[in-house]
Amino acid sequence: MKQAKLHIEKDFRIAEVDERLFSSFLEHLGRAIYTGIYEPGHPQADENGYRMDVMKLIQQLGVSHIRYPGGNFLSGYDWKDGIGPKEDRPRRLDLAWHTIESNQFGIDEFYDWSKKAGTQIMGAVNMGTGTPKDAGQLVEYCNFAGGTYWSDLRAKNGHKDPLNIKLWCIGNEMDGEWQICHLDADDYGKKAVEAAKIMRWIDDSIQMVACGSASTLQKTYPEWDRKVMEYTYDYVDYLSLHRYYENEGNDFDFLASFVDMDRFIHTLEGTANYVKALKRGTKDICFSFDEWNVWYQQHQQPHPWQEAPEILEDHYTLLDALVFAGMSMTLLNHADRVKIACLAQLVNVIAPIFTEKGGRVIKQSIYYPFEYMSKFGRGTVLKPVVSTPTAESRYGDTPLLQQSVVYDEKTNAVTVFALNIGAEEMQLDLDLRSFGKVKMQEHICMAGSLSATNTFAQPDAVTPKDLPLEQGEFDTCSVILQPQSYHVLRFSL
């Protein structure tokens, strides 16, 4: 049997977790909005057309912020099309996703939905076809108190008080050649600075996120990030990171995705530190990992122009959930620099929640590791001394154990997240002596057939199981991790 050890010291601290690490993303893409969160006439819809069965599952996830309205959609979107009387709103071609946008749902509807859902908004301004002036007008519409054209129009449209959106993305993936009005790093950096200046002149309390690399696979990575940070260092608060993974035929390489994600963050930490030194600065540029998930991009198929088509609707397996869990631990382990992270996306489109038009809703397999990260990943991330067996993957020498440890002083509890990506059982020895005697509260596990998938016919094919607990009080213990399994171990102090 493989053997791994975690020596956990309560004073070996990485950082407090920012609640914005448990954020998500909704784009005008496929059925994410229409028949996802918004479906007038559905049996579970409220008077505004918001699907309450979907909202209940979102609330259970404990999502902090939701990035809206895009995504690739953002770079061709005029936010003014989505305000005012619905019967007057134009139908537009969305060139990003080859669909028709009805504009029946816009910033006012999303604000009302977010208040009801108990989440906050991470807004976004168009740096493709949009201008810095357009960006400023959107901030004025959302955040200025009143007495101007755009703030008074907001009041006329039903929101007398400001929406107070305090977190903004300055564009989306502008390094990508697929992006509408793609820019190189110099042109984007200059445009982003001008947008940020105008936006902050209107509301000096906002925070802003500049576009970083859309992937480690971009040829411009990490040079893009260096240049953008050099332009925007004095104007923005965060740099965005995006990364998706998919199974390319080797399960072990897929399970090792967290290694690449970890290196991505480490690389950009070094890049940001260089820019700080170059600028003789005092602030650290932190990161918004505002798109991350498993996404089978090879499955994309062309489709005719239509409203809310069924596209990018990945059906996730247990294997996908394990990979997802490994990524979630990487985010926690970088809580000192990754302050925001958005699971992309939330409903139907590469999402943990899946709906039928006019019908039911189910949890996908990736729902559970996000739920546990959000529920038990709040507090202080610790840096244990780790001993783990390794094996060779496409990323080189790869640990068979991925882990993250969070100490919550409010609840006086320690949570150990553990992922065994090996094909053999693993004994995990835990040394918790720095906390004194502890008691095991929970041992949650996801394991079984890697190809299992939740469907409407079998909605619970992939669900976590509660395992037997170590009895009594102790300061060390051992647990068995099944082959290719995810575990949440909870200890009270």
Buried (B, 14 or more C-beta within 10 A) or exposed (E): EBBBBBBBBBEBBBBEBBBBBBBBBBBBBBBBBBBBBBBEEBEBBEEEBBBBBBBEBBBBBBBBBBBBBBBBBBBBBBBBBBBBEEEEBEEBEBBBBBBBBBBBBBBBBBBBBBEBBEBBBBBBBBBBBBBBEBBBBBBBBBBBEEEBEBBBBBBEBEBEEBBEBBBBBBBBBBBBEEBBBBBEBEBBBEBBBBBBBBBBEBBEEBBBBBBBBBBBEBEBBBBBBBBBBBBBBEBBBBBBBBBBBBBEEEBBBBBBBBBBBBBBBEBBBEBBBBBBEEBEBEEEBBBBBBBBBBBBEEEEEEEEEEBBBEBBBBEBBBBBBBBBBBBBBBBBBBBBBBBBBBBBBBBBBBBBBBBEEEEEBBBBBBBBBBBBBBBBBBBBBBBBEBEBBEBEBBBEEBBBBBBBBBBBEEBEBBBBBBBBBBEEBBEBBBBBBBBEEBBBBBBBBBBBEBEBBBBEEEBEBBBBEEBEBBEEEBEEBEBBBBBBBBBBBBBBB
